[in-house]
Amino acid sequence: MRALVACFGNVLRGDDGFGIVVAERLRSGPLPAGVEVMEVGIGGIHMVQEMLDPVDVLVVVDAVDLGRPPGTVLVLVPDVLDVAALPVNERRDQLADMHYATPERALMLAEGLGVLPATVWLIGGQIARHDVLGEGISPALAGAVDAAIAEIRCVLVAAGVTW
């Protein structure tokens, strides 16, 4: 089994760096065989390229703003837009992003290319603020890193990974 944990974020935009902090923490400990941790940053196209070598499970980690208390960890099944169902002009607009900086766009491209696995999870950390520039995540989100890693382990074990 091959599982990819793809961590999105921009370390120069405060809480948006949550996924990168999670990736660094995951890499600091032992990982099960077949589990790869990737720092996607703001270049989701790299995640899509990595999935050209098929993966069985994809876990995306990112900062989210869903109006929850800061530091809340959410486990979601992402709703991926099927670009083939869109009119041609809208399809071009959706696929024009060369970086695929957001997980939504990267997942949409992966689906369009037929490389998105059947099992996809999003582990999100609720941000405290979205308008902060500079390195370092908020204390609330820093306190959520261990909970996010626990959720990553849970979904991977549920998918058949031995941890």
VENFEN-V515152 format. One record per backbone hydrogen bond with DSSP energy under -0.5 kcal/mol. NH is the residue of the N-H (numbers start at 1). CO is the residue of the C=O. E is the energy in kcal/mol with one decimal. If there is no record, write none. Layout:
nh=<NH & NH>
co=<CO & CO>
e=<E & E>
//
This chain:
nh=<3 & 4 & 5 & 6 & 6 & 7 & 7 & 8 & 8 & 9 & 11 & 13 & 14 & 16 & 17 & 18 & 19 & 21 & 22 & 23 & 24 & 25 & 26 & 27 & 28 & 28 & 29 & 35 & 36 & 36 & 38 & 40 & 40 & 41 & 43 & 44 & 45 & 46 & 48 & 49 & 50 & 51 & 52 & 53 & 54 & 56 & 57 & 58 & 59 & 60 & 60 & 61 & 62 & 64 & 71 & 72 & 74 & 74 & 76 & 76 & 78 & 80 & 81 & 83 & 85 & 86 & 91 & 92 & 93 & 94 & 95 & 96 & 96 & 98 & 106 & 107 & 108 & 109 & 110 & 111 & 112 & 113 & 114 & 114 & 115 & 116 & 119 & 120 & 121 & 122 & 123 & 124 & 124 & 125 & 126 & 126 & 127 & 134 & 142 & 143 & 144 & 145 & 148 & 149 & 150 & 151 & 152 & 153 & 154 & 155 & 156 & 157 & 158 & 159 & 160 & 161 & 163>
co=<34 & 57 & 36 & 4 & 59 & 5 & 38 & 6 & 61 & 41 & 9 & 10 & 134 & 13 & 14 & 15 & 8 & 17 & 18 & 19 & 20 & 21 & 22 & 23 & 24 & 25 & 26 & 32 & 3 & 34 & 5 & 7 & 38 & 7 & 40 & 100 & 99 & 43 & 44 & 45 & 46 & 47 & 49 & 50 & 52 & 2 & 2 & 119 & 4 & 58 & 121 & 6 & 123 & 125 & 126 & 69 & 72 & 124 & 74 & 122 & 76 & 78 & 79 & 81 & 82 & 83 & 87 & 88 & 89 & 90 & 91 & 92 & 93 & 96 & 102 & 103 & 104 & 105 & 106 & 107 & 108 & 109 & 110 & 111 & 110 & 110 & 56 & 118 & 58 & 76 & 60 & 74 & 122 & 62 & 72 & 124 & 64 & 12 & 138 & 139 & 141 & 142 & 144 & 145 & 146 & 147 & 148 & 149 & 150 & 151 & 152 & 153 & 154 & 155 & 157 & 156 & 161>
e=<-3.1 & -2.6 & -3.2 & -0.7 & -2.6 & -0.6 & -3.2 & -0.7 & -2.9 & -2.4 & -0.5 & -2.0 & -2.6 & -2.0 & -2.2 & -1.9 & -0.6 & -2.0 & -2.3 & -2.2 & -2.4 & -2.2 & -2.7 & -2.4 & -0.9 & -0.6 & -1.2 & -1.8 & -2.7 & -0.6 & -3.0 & -2.3 & -1.0 & -1.4 & -1.9 & -0.9 & -1.9 & -2.2 & -1.9 & -2.4 & -2.1 & -1.7 & -1.2 & -1.1 & -0.8 & -3.0 & -1.5 & -2.4 & -2.9 & -0.5 & -3.1 & -2.6 & -1.9 & -2.4 & -2.6 & -2.0 & -0.5 & -2.9 & -0.5 & -2.9 & -0.7 & -0.8 & -0.5 & -1.0 & -1.5 & -1.5 & -2.6 & -2.3 & -1.8 & -2.5 & -1.9 & -0.5 & -0.8 & -0.6 & -2.1 & -3.1 & -2.0 & -2.3 & -2.5 & -2.6 & -2.5 & -2.1 & -0.6 & -1.1 & -2.5 & -0.9 & -0.7 & -0.7 & -2.4 & -3.1 & -3.3 & -2.7 & -0.7 & -1.8 & -3.0 & -0.6 & -2.5 & -2.7 & -2.8 & -2.0 & -1.2 & -1.0 & -2.4 & -2.3 & -2.2 & -2.0 & -2.4 & -2.4 & -2.2 & -2.5 & -2.2 & -2.8 & -2.5 & -1.2 & -1.4 & -2.7 & -0.7>
//
